[in-house]
């Protein structure tokens, strides 16, 4: 199964990505081996994850979430979207 996730970086910014294993990906980010964006913004903490049917659906949903404003992302995390 594939997932879309949102993490909060140490500087308060949000990062959205996709993975097949959320916990492993979180460990990768915090080890400094994840996305270039998160490497200098560690530690990160998981705020949101959403299961998707397959990789294609996960990538599509990731793109949708990345287009949202910060306020809309926080509303999604809070369950208000």
ZITAMO-V889334 format. One record per run of one state. SS is the DSSP state (A for helix, B for strand, O for the rest). FROM is the first residue (numbers start at 1). TO is the last residue. If there is no record, write none. Layout:
ss=SS from=FROM to=TO
ss=SS from=FROM to=TO
This chain:
ss=O from=1 to=1
ss=B from=2 to=8
ss=O from=9 to=13
ss=B from=14 to=19
ss=O from=20 to=21
ss=A from=22 to=30
ss=O from=31 to=35
ss=A from=36 to=39
ss=O from=40 to=44
ss=B from=45 to=52
ss=O from=53 to=54
ss=A from=55 to=66
ss=O from=67 to=69
ss=A from=70 to=77
ss=O from=78 to=81
